[in-house]
């Protein structure tokens, strides 16, 4: 299958400073690829390069097998067969909501355009506003219209920059569910920018994690979650506990037991990164010395979050650790607990790495 969108060693600088360095990625038809990373890491620049709003300093961009940007050729946005939603929404102010969506449908038979536009407005919950003008809408409503406008022509490549950022949590869940299904039905190749790992996991077939303008790891969500290659990637997918330790006979010794680190040199300084949900707690039975003391317990809904004081532990970046337990589990402040680590969710890295 021809990749719908390819970046081949693409770099881009603004005023001599590189915002994107040597980025390679590909998106196949029917695939959603998410660019994930902290603010300023270059995600939007990648999207702007794909759209043709910036020209790369090096490398090549191909859409549907055709080179759209290289040293010798830069195709303008309107010739790229892409739909995009950028953060400024950019609706036409003098056109109604319906007319905004109809505007992009010149490839559709004239008599079908309104019906198609209305059906996409319905899918993002904006059909009631068909006759409204953009300035009468909230930011979130404009964002939904921009999504309908970008998706209604069913372009082969769709670029979405934080497309749900203006929506409150419940609306966001329903709109992104709808967008995912629209993308899948139309077999579009979608490149979506987000700084929210959960959103990336919800939407993506593959995730490309960026840091300082470069790709640090990419792969299926479950691979990034289960096998992060750096503390940076592990930590980007949610709250983590970090401990310092030394490698001894292939493991890092922690108060909660050894964590395997066969890839690290004997005697080297290392860091263990453990997700809160990887910690299993046993209430102290008075016979063994407790390893940790409960500082706070909070029900967060589906899980309970327990803050623990672990005096024997060389913590990095914090003075206590978090354990996340499914359901309702609220031990009393001051209670002693023993802790086991689920080693599938504990990762060892060189101390200097990431
Ligand atoms: P992200 O989308 O991950 O937040 P951006 O791609 O917007 O990151 O920005 C990457 C870097 O490029 C940042 O350091 C940002 O300040 C810089 N940058 C972005 N756009 C411009 C611009 N038009 N002119 C100069 N610098 C820019």
Boltz pocket constraint, residues with backbone or C-beta under 6 A from the ligand:
constraints:
  - pocket:
      binder: B
      contacts: [[A, 14], [A, 15], [A, 18], [A, 19], [A, 37], [A, 38], [A, 39], [A, 40], [A, 41], [A, 42], [A, 43], [A, 44], [A, 45], [A, 46]]
      max_distance: 6.0
